[in-house]
Amino acid sequence: MRIAFLGAGLLGSGFVHHLLTTTGGVTVWNRTASRTEPLVAAGARAAASPADAVADAERIHLCLRDDDAVDSVLAALLPAVPADAVIIDHTTTSADGAAA
């Protein structure tokens, strides 16, 4: 399974470490690129942009700061999302943000 994970903060990096042990390959992206370095050292592949991260993904995970970050990242990645990909949002968003 090809997995993209966008957001490498405390929660996101924990998810990625687990996915690396259970699925093998994970492509990661974070606004602050240096946050991906420990994940790359653990076996993840770093992406230069949200669109690059999701280009061939079957599952796309978001674990971002807030509603605005989700909106911004989705706008950047949606043109590159494969038609059959599933997007899973782990972000702590508002009810309105989740519904949008």
N, CA, C and O atoms as CSV, one atom per row, in Angstrom:
chain,resi,resn,atom,element,x,y,z
A,1,MET,N,N,0.851,-1.179,0.000
A,1,MET,CA,C,0.000,0.000,0.000
A,1,MET,C,C,0.895,1.239,0.000
A,1,MET,O,O,1.861,1.317,0.758
A,2,ARG,N,N,0.568,2.189,-0.843
A,2,ARG,CA,C,1.321,3.447,-0.925
A,2,ARG,C,C,0.620,4.484,-0.050
A,2,ARG,O,O,-0.534,4.844,-0.285
A,3,ILE,N,N,1.346,4.951,0.962
A,3,ILE,CA,C,0.764,5.850,1.961
A,3,ILE,C,C,1.490,7.187,1.950
A,3,ILE,O,O,2.719,7.243,1.906
A,4,ALA,N,N,0.710,8.260,1.990
A,4,ALA,CA,C,1.253,9.611,2.162
A,4,ALA,C,C,0.770,10.125,3.507
A,4,ALA,O,O,-0.388,9.933,3.877
A,5,PHE,N,N,1.662,10.776,4.230
A,5,PHE,CA,C,1.296,11.344,5.527
A,5,PHE,C,C,1.743,12.794,5.539
A,5,PHE,O,O,2.929,13.090,5.391
A,6,LEU,N,N,0.787,13.697,5.716
A,6,LEU,CA,C,1.070,15.124,5.712
A,6,LEU,C,C,0.871,15.664,7.116
A,6,LEU,O,O,-0.244,15.680,7.639
A,7,GLY,N,N,1.964,16.106,7.718
A,7,GLY,CA,C,1.971,16.592,9.090
A,7,GLY,C,C,2.865,15.704,9.931
A,7,GLY,O,O,2.533,14.548,10.191
A,8,ALA,N,N,3.990,16.237,10.354
A,8,ALA,CA,C,4.976,15.444,11.090
A,8,ALA,C,C,5.255,16.028,12.465
A,8,ALA,O,O,6.398,16.048,12.921
A,9,GLY,N,N,4.208,16.499,13.119
A,9,GLY,CA,C,4.351,16.963,14.495
A,9,GLY,C,C,4.395,15.775,15.441
A,9,GLY,O,O,4.688,14.656,15.019
A,10,LEU,N,N,4.111,16.004,16.695
A,10,LEU,CA,C,4.179,14.946,17.702
A,10,LEU,C,C,3.260,13.774,17.350
A,10,LEU,O,O,3.706,12.626,17.335
A,11,LEU,N,N,2.005,14.045,17.071
A,11,LEU,CA,C,1.059,12.979,16.748
A,11,LEU,C,C,1.358,12.360,15.385
A,11,LEU,O,O,1.400,11.137,15.247
A,12,GLY,N,N,1.565,13.200,14.391
A,12,GLY,CA,C,1.823,12.698,13.044
A,12,GLY,C,C,3.059,11.829,12.961
A,12,GLY,O,O,3.040,10.792,12.298
A,13,SER,N,N,4.140,12.232,13.624
A,13,SER,CA,C,5.363,11.429,13.566
A,13,SER,C,C,5.162,10.080,14.244
A,13,SER,O,O,5.742,9.083,13.814
A,14,GLY,N,N,4.357,10.034,15.291
A,14,GLY,CA,C,4.042,8.753,15.923
A,14,GLY,C,C,3.300,7.827,14.976
A,14,GLY,O,O,3.605,6.638,14.893
A,15,PHE,N,N,2.323,8.376,14.260
A,15,PHE,CA,C,1.606,7.588,13.252
A,15,PHE,C,C,2.582,7.053,12.200
A,15,PHE,O,O,2.536,5.876,11.843
A,16,VAL,N,N,3.466,7.930,11.708
A,16,VAL,CA,C,4.392,7.525,10.646
A,16,VAL,C,C,5.316,6.415,11.131
A,16,VAL,O,O,5.528,5.437,10.414
A,17,HIS,N,N,5.867,6.547,12.327
A,17,HIS,CA,C,6.743,5.487,12.854
A,17,HIS,C,C,5.993,4.154,12.896
A,17,HIS,O,O,6.546,3.120,12.520
A,18,HIS,N,N,4.758,4.175,13.345
A,18,HIS,CA,C,3.975,2.936,13.382
A,18,HIS,C,C,3.735,2.395,11.972
A,18,HIS,O,O,3.891,1.198,11.735
A,19,LEU,N,N,3.361,3.258,11.047
A,19,LEU,CA,C,3.118,2.817,9.673
A,19,LEU,C,C,4.376,2.238,9.035
A,19,LEU,O,O,4.296,1.297,8.246
A,20,LEU,N,N,5.531,2.795,9.372
A,20,LEU,CA,C,6.781,2.263,8.825
A,20,LEU,C,C,7.031,0.836,9.292
A,20,LEU,O,O,7.602,0.035,8.551
A,21,THR,N,N,6.614,0.510,10.503
A,21,THR,CA,C,6.833,-0.853,11.003
A,21,THR,C,C,5.774,-1.831,10.506
A,21,THR,O,O,6.008,-3.039,10.486
A,22,THR,N,N,4.618,-1.322,10.108
A,22,THR,CA,C,3.536,-2.228,9.712
A,22,THR,C,C,3.286,-2.283,8.211
A,22,THR,O,O,2.779,-3.287,7.710
A,23,THR,N,N,3.630,-1.232,7.491
A,23,THR,CA,C,3.337,-1.211,6.056
A,23,THR,C,C,4.570,-1.054,5.188
A,23,THR,O,O,4.522,-1.342,3.992
A,24,GLY,N,N,5.656,-0.609,5.757
A,24,GLY,CA,C,6.865,-0.427,4.970
A,24,GLY,C,C,7.048,0.990,4.484
A,24,GLY,O,O,7.742,1.770,5.135
A,25,GLY,N,N,6.453,1.351,3.366
A,25,GLY,CA,C,6.728,2.641,2.760
A,25,GLY,C,C,5.733,3.730,3.095
A,25,GLY,O,O,4.521,3.541,2.996
A,26,VAL,N,N,6.268,4.878,3.494
A,26,VAL,CA,C,5.442,6.049,3.773
A,26,VAL,C,C,6.154,7.267,3.196
A,26,VAL,O,O,7.355,7.446,3.400
A,27,THR,N,N,5.417,8.092,2.484
A,27,THR,CA,C,5.938,9.369,2.012
A,27,THR,C,C,5.414,10.446,2.947
A,27,THR,O,O,4.217,10.501,3.227
A,28,VAL,N,N,6.309,11.305,3.431
A,28,VAL,CA,C,5.920,12.331,4.402
A,28,VAL,C,C,6.182,13.725,3.857
A,28,VAL,O,O,7.100,13.952,3.069
A,29,TRP,N,N,5.335,14.655,4.309
A,29,TRP,CA,C,5.523,16.072,4.009
A,29,TRP,C,C,5.146,16.852,5.254
A,29,TRP,O,O,4.211,16.489,5.969
A,30,ASN,N,N,5.876,17.919,5.506
A,30,ASN,CA,C,5.570,18.833,6.603
A,30,ASN,C,C,5.959,20.237,6.173
A,30,ASN,O,O,6.932,20.420,5.442
A,31,ARG,N,N,5.199,21.229,6.625
A,31,ARG,CA,C,5.524,22.627,6.278
A,31,ARG,C,C,6.955,22.976,6.654
A,31,ARG,O,O,7.660,23.631,5.885
A,32,THR,N,N,7.384,22.545,7.829
A,32,THR,CA,C,8.775,22.714,8.253
A,32,THR,C,C,9.498,21.428,7.885
A,32,THR,O,O,9.396,20.424,8.589
A,33,ALA,N,N,10.219,21.465,6.788
A,33,ALA,CA,C,10.810,20.250,6.226
A,33,ALA,C,C,11.721,19.514,7.202
A,33,ALA,O,O,11.812,18.288,7.154
A,34,SER,N,N,12.390,20.237,8.080
A,34,SER,CA,C,13.310,19.581,9.018
A,34,SER,C,C,12.592,18.595,9.935
A,34,SER,O,O,13.222,17.687,10.476
A,35,ARG,N,N,11.279,18.763,10.116
A,35,ARG,CA,C,10.506,17.831,10.955
A,35,ARG,C,C,10.438,16.438,10.338
A,35,ARG,O,O,10.167,15.461,11.036
A,36,THR,N,N,10.682,16.344,9.034
A,36,THR,CA,C,10.634,15.031,8.389
A,36,THR,C,C,11.958,14.278,8.497
A,36,THR,O,O,12.000,13.076,8.234
A,37,GLU,N,N,13.031,14.953,8.876
A,37,GLU,CA,C,14.354,14.315,8.890
A,37,GLU,C,C,14.416,13.056,9.749
A,37,GLU,O,O,14.943,12.046,9.281
A,38,PRO,N,N,13.902,13.062,10.992
A,38,PRO,CA,C,13.941,11.813,11.772
A,38,PRO,C,C,13.109,10.697,11.133
A,38,PRO,O,O,13.436,9.518,11.271
A,39,LEU,N,N,12.044,11.069,10.443
A,39,LEU,CA,C,11.210,10.068,9.784
A,39,LEU,C,C,11.918,9.483,8.572
A,39,LEU,O,O,11.813,8.286,8.304
A,40,VAL,N,N,12.633,10.320,7.843
A,40,VAL,CA,C,13.431,9.840,6.717
A,40,VAL,C,C,14.526,8.910,7.231
A,40,VAL,O,O,14.801,7.877,6.620
A,41,ALA,N,N,15.147,9.268,8.342
A,41,ALA,CA,C,16.173,8.406,8.935
A,41,ALA,C,C,15.596,7.049,9.335
A,41,ALA,O,O,16.309,6.046,9.353
A,42,ALA,N,N,14.306,7.024,9.652
A,42,ALA,CA,C,13.639,5.771,10.038
A,42,ALA,C,C,13.120,4.992,8.830
A,42,ALA,O,O,12.630,3.873,8.980
A,43,GLY,N,N,13.225,5.580,7.622
A,43,GLY,CA,C,12.829,4.854,6.420
A,43,GLY,C,C,11.762,5.496,5.561
A,43,GLY,O,O,11.431,4.960,4.504
A,44,ALA,N,N,11.212,6.625,5.978
A,44,ALA,CA,C,10.198,7.312,5.174
A,44,ALA,C,C,10.867,8.061,4.019
A,44,ALA,O,O,12.075,8.298,4.030
A,45,ARG,N,N,10.067,8.421,3.041
A,45,ARG,CA,C,10.541,9.249,1.932
A,45,ARG,C,C,9.964,10.640,2.117
A,45,ARG,O,O,8.763,10.783,2.346
A,46,ALA,N,N,10.799,11.670,2.022
A,46,ALA,CA,C,10.329,13.050,2.158
A,46,ALA,C,C,9.832,13.560,0.811
A,46,ALA,O,O,10.427,13.286,-0.231
A,47,ALA,N,N,8.736,14.303,0.850
A,47,ALA,CA,C,8.190,14.926,-0.353
A,47,ALA,C,C,8.438,16.425,-0.287
A,47,ALA,O,O,8.446,17.012,0.794
A,48,ALA,N,N,8.639,17.036,-1.435
A,48,ALA,CA,C,8.912,18.468,-1.501
A,48,ALA,C,C,7.652,19.316,-1.381
A,48,ALA,O,O,7.726,20.493,-1.027
A,49,SER,N,N,6.498,18.725,-1.674
A,49,SER,CA,C,5.242,19.478,-1.642
A,49,SER,C,C,4.096,18.520,-1.319
A,49,SER,O,O,4.256,17.305,-1.433
A,50,PRO,N,N,2.945,19.056,-0.919
A,50,PRO,CA,C,1.791,18.180,-0.704
A,50,PRO,C,C,1.432,17.381,-1.967
A,50,PRO,O,O,1.132,16.190,-1.885
A,51,ALA,N,N,1.462,18.034,-3.120
A,51,ALA,CA,C,1.129,17.342,-4.368
A,51,ALA,C,C,2.108,16.211,-4.651
A,51,ALA,O,O,1.698,15.136,-5.091
A,52,ASP,N,N,3.393,16.436,-4.406
A,52,ASP,CA,C,4.408,15.398,-4.590
A,52,ASP,C,C,4.147,14.228,-3.642
A,52,ASP,O,O,4.312,13.070,-4.024
A,53,ALA,N,N,3.747,14.524,-2.426
A,53,ALA,CA,C,3.516,13.476,-1.430
A,53,ALA,C,C,2.401,12.529,-1.840
A,53,ALA,O,O,2.485,11.327,-1.587
A,54,VAL,N,N,1.367,13.051,-2.465
A,54,VAL,CA,C,0.170,12.242,-2.733
A,54,VAL,C,C,0.080,11.703,-4.154
A,54,VAL,O,O,-0.859,10.974,-4.474
A,55,ALA,N,N,1.024,12.042,-5.003
A,55,ALA,CA,C,0.908,11.738,-6.432
A,55,ALA,C,C,0.579,10.285,-6.746
A,55,ALA,O,O,-0.166,10.025,-7.691
A,56,ASP,N,N,1.106,9.334,-5.993
A,56,ASP,CA,C,0.803,7.922,-6.276
A,56,ASP,C,C,0.237,7.202,-5.052
A,56,ASP,O,O,0.283,5.974,-4.972
A,57,ALA,N,N,-0.290,7.965,-4.110
A,57,ALA,CA,C,-0.770,7.379,-2.849
A,57,ALA,C,C,-2.127,6.706,-3.002
A,57,ALA,O,O,-2.993,7.153,-3.755
A,58,GLU,N,N,-2.276,5.624,-2.264
A,58,GLU,CA,C,-3.577,4.964,-2.158
A,58,GLU,C,C,-4.321,5.464,-0.922
A,58,GLU,O,O,-5.548,5.559,-0.912
A,59,ARG,N,N,-3.555,5.781,0.116
A,59,ARG,CA,C,-4.117,6.332,1.358
A,59,ARG,C,C,-3.365,7.606,1.699
A,59,ARG,O,O,-2.134,7.636,1.679
A,60,ILE,N,N,-4.109,8.655,2.012
A,60,ILE,CA,C,-3.528,9.953,2.344
A,60,ILE,C,C,-3.995,10.323,3.741
A,60,ILE,O,O,-5.194,10.439,3.996
A,61,HIS,N,N,-3.039,10.507,4.640
A,61,HIS,CA,C,-3.352,10.869,6.022
A,61,HIS,C,C,-2.964,12.325,6.259
A,61,HIS,O,O,-1.888,12.764,5.854
A,62,LEU,N,N,-3.847,13.066,6.917
A,62,LEU,CA,C,-3.571,14.444,7.318
A,62,LEU,C,C,-3.549,14.504,8.838
A,62,LEU,O,O,-4.433,13.964,9.501
A,63,CYS,N,N,-2.547,15.154,9.376
A,63,CYS,CA,C,-2.465,15.368,10.819
A,63,CYS,C,C,-1.856,16.762,10.994
A,63,CYS,O,O,-0.666,16.912,11.273
A,64,LEU,N,N,-2.701,17.764,10.824
A,64,LEU,CA,C,-2.245,19.145,10.725
A,64,LEU,C,C,-2.672,19.961,11.937
A,64,LEU,O,O,-3.351,19.451,12.827
A,65,ARG,N,N,-2.276,21.221,11.969
A,65,ARG,CA,C,-2.487,22.074,13.131
A,65,ARG,C,C,-3.953,22.425,13.386
A,65,ARG,O,O,-4.428,22.338,14.518
A,66,ASP,N,N,-4.669,22.824,12.329
A,66,ASP,CA,C,-6.028,23.331,12.528
A,66,ASP,C,C,-6.783,23.377,11.198
A,66,ASP,O,O,-6.266,22.957,10.162
A,67,ASP,N,N,-8.009,23.894,11.243
A,67,ASP,CA,C,-8.853,23.974,10.044
A,67,ASP,C,C,-8.162,24.705,8.895
A,67,ASP,O,O,-8.197,24.246,7.754
A,68,ASP,N,N,-7.539,25.836,9.196
A,68,ASP,CA,C,-6.895,26.621,8.141
A,68,ASP,C,C,-5.768,25.836,7.475
A,68,ASP,O,O,-5.602,25.894,6.257
A,69,ALA,N,N,-4.999,25.108,8.270
A,69,ALA,CA,C,-3.915,24.298,7.710
A,69,ALA,C,C,-4.483,23.197,6.819
A,69,ALA,O,O,-3.944,22.929,5.746
A,70,VAL,N,N,-5.560,22.562,7.254
A,70,VAL,CA,C,-6.195,21.519,6.442
A,70,VAL,C,C,-6.673,22.111,5.120
A,70,VAL,O,O,-6.423,21.538,4.060
A,71,ASP,N,N,-7.354,23.243,5.172
A,71,ASP,CA,C,-7.844,23.883,3.945
A,71,ASP,C,C,-6.703,24.209,2.992
A,71,ASP,O,O,-6.803,23.958,1.791
A,72,SER,N,N,-5.625,24.764,3.521
A,72,SER,CA,C,-4.479,25.146,2.709
A,72,SER,C,C,-3.811,23.932,2.068
A,72,SER,O,O,-3.509,23.939,0.875
A,73,VAL,N,N,-3.587,22.903,2.860
A,73,VAL,CA,C,-2.919,21.705,2.346
A,73,VAL,C,C,-3.815,20.972,1.345
A,73,VAL,O,O,-3.330,20.506,0.314
A,74,LEU,N,N,-5.105,20.867,1.633
A,74,LEU,CA,C,-6.009,20.219,0.675
A,74,LEU,C,C,-6.024,20.948,-0.660
A,74,LEU,O,O,-6.039,20.312,-1.714
A,75,ALA,N,N,-6.021,22.270,-0.627
A,75,ALA,CA,C,-6.001,23.040,-1.875
A,75,ALA,C,C,-4.748,22.728,-2.688
A,75,ALA,O,O,-4.797,22.678,-3.917
A,76,ALA,N,N,-3.626,22.517,-2.000
A,76,ALA,CA,C,-2.367,22.237,-2.684
A,76,ALA,C,C,-2.283,20.807,-3.210
A,76,ALA,O,O,-1.626,20.562,-4.221
A,77,LEU,N,N,-2.936,19.861,-2.542
A,77,LEU,CA,C,-2.778,18.467,-2.950
A,77,LEU,C,C,-3.903,17.923,-3.825
A,77,LEU,O,O,-3.688,16.963,-4.565
A,78,LEU,N,N,-5.087,18.505,-3.760
A,78,LEU,CA,C,-6.229,17.929,-4.487
A,78,LEU,C,C,-5.994,17.713,-5.983
A,78,LEU,O,O,-6.434,16.693,-6.514
A,79,PRO,N,N,-5.317,18.631,-6.688
A,79,PRO,CA,C,-5.101,18.373,-8.117
A,79,PRO,C,C,-4.266,17.118,-8.397
A,79,PRO,O,O,-4.331,16.573,-9.499
A,80,ALA,N,N,-3.493,16.658,-7.425
A,80,ALA,CA,C,-2.609,15.511,-7.639
A,80,ALA,C,C,-3.129,14.209,-7.047
A,80,ALA,O,O,-2.491,13.168,-7.206
A,81,VAL,N,N,-4.273,14.239,-6.367
A,81,VAL,CA,C,-4.788,13.040,-5.700
A,81,VAL,C,C,-5.276,12.023,-6.735
A,81,VAL,O,O,-6.100,12.355,-7.587
A,82,PRO,N,N,-4.774,10.792,-6.664
A,82,PRO,CA,C,-5.292,9.750,-7.554
A,82,PRO,C,C,-6.790,9.530,-7.316
A,82,PRO,O,O,-7.270,9.681,-6.192
A,83,ALA,N,N,-7.508,9.181,-8.349
A,83,ALA,CA,C,-8.969,9.055,-8.274
A,83,ALA,C,C,-9.436,8.052,-7.229
A,83,ALA,O,O,-10.506,8.229,-6.647
A,84,ASP,N,N,-8.660,7.008,-6.980
A,84,ASP,CA,C,-9.089,5.965,-6.046
A,84,ASP,C,C,-8.482,6.112,-4.649
A,84,ASP,O,O,-8.643,5.222,-3.814
A,85,ALA,N,N,-7.797,7.205,-4.386
A,85,ALA,CA,C,-7.160,7.404,-3.077
A,85,ALA,C,C,-8.199,7.726,-2.008
A,85,ALA,O,O,-9.238,8.324,-2.288
A,86,VAL,N,N,-7.897,7.319,-0.789
A,86,VAL,CA,C,-8.732,7.607,0.371
A,86,VAL,C,C,-7.996,8.636,1.218
A,86,VAL,O,O,-6.810,8.470,1.502
A,87,ILE,N,N,-8.694,9.709,1.627
A,87,ILE,CA,C,-8.105,10.742,2.484
A,87,ILE,C,C,-8.659,10.562,3.889
A,87,ILE,O,O,-9.872,10.523,4.093
A,88,ILE,N,N,-7.746,10.453,4.860
A,88,ILE,CA,C,-8.101,10.274,6.264
A,88,ILE,C,C,-7.538,11.464,7.033
A,88,ILE,O,O,-6.330,11.702,7.017
A,89,ASP,N,N,-8.404,12.205,7.698
A,89,ASP,CA,C,-7.982,13.410,8.424
A,89,ASP,C,C,-7.972,13.139,9.926
A,89,ASP,O,O,-9.015,12.910,10.537
A,90,HIS,N,N,-6.773,13.170,10.509
A,90,HIS,CA,C,-6.596,12.965,11.949
A,90,HIS,C,C,-6.502,14.293,12.699
A,90,HIS,O,O,-6.325,14.303,13.917
A,91,THR,N,N,-6.616,15.401,11.990
A,91,THR,CA,C,-6.468,16.726,12.573
A,91,THR,C,C,-7.586,17.001,13.579
A,91,THR,O,O,-8.730,16.593,13.382
A,92,THR,N,N,-7.237,17.695,14.651
A,92,THR,CA,C,-8.264,18.151,15.590
A,92,THR,C,C,-8.885,19.403,14.985
A,92,THR,O,O,-8.377,20.511,15.151
A,93,THR,N,N,-9.994,19.202,14.279
A,93,THR,CA,C,-10.659,20.310,13.601
A,93,THR,C,C,-11.994,20.606,14.269
A,93,THR,O,O,-12.503,19.827,15.074
A,94,SER,N,N,-12.534,21.746,13.911
A,94,SER,CA,C,-13.874,22.087,14.394
A,94,SER,C,C,-14.897,21.233,13.652
A,94,SER,O,O,-14.585,20.654,12.611
A,95,ALA,N,N,-16.102,21.152,14.175
A,95,ALA,CA,C,-17.169,20.404,13.497
A,95,ALA,C,C,-17.441,20.993,12.119
A,95,ALA,O,O,-17.661,20.253,11.160
A,96,ASP,N,N,-17.428,22.325,12.016
A,96,ASP,CA,C,-17.646,22.972,10.720
A,96,ASP,C,C,-16.524,22.633,9.748
A,96,ASP,O,O,-16.772,22.367,8.572
A,97,GLY,N,N,-15.290,22.643,10.242
A,97,GLY,CA,C,-14.151,22.317,9.394
A,97,GLY,C,C,-14.200,20.884,8.905
A,97,GLY,O,O,-13.890,20.614,7.744
A,98,ALA,N,N,-14.581,19.972,9.764
A,98,ALA,CA,C,-14.674,18.560,9.373
A,98,ALA,C,C,-15.782,18.344,8.353
A,98,ALA,O,O,-15.646,17.505,7.463
A,99,ALA,N,N,-16.868,19.084,8.469
A,99,ALA,CA,C,-17.991,18.940,7.541
A,99,ALA,C,C,-17.662,19.492,6.162
A,99,ALA,O,O,-18.199,19.026,5.157
A,100,ALA,N,N,-16.783,20.481,6.111
A,100,ALA,CA,C,-16.434,21.100,4.836
A,100,ALA,C,C,-15.598,20.144,4.040
A,100,ALA,O,O,-15.189,20.462,2.924
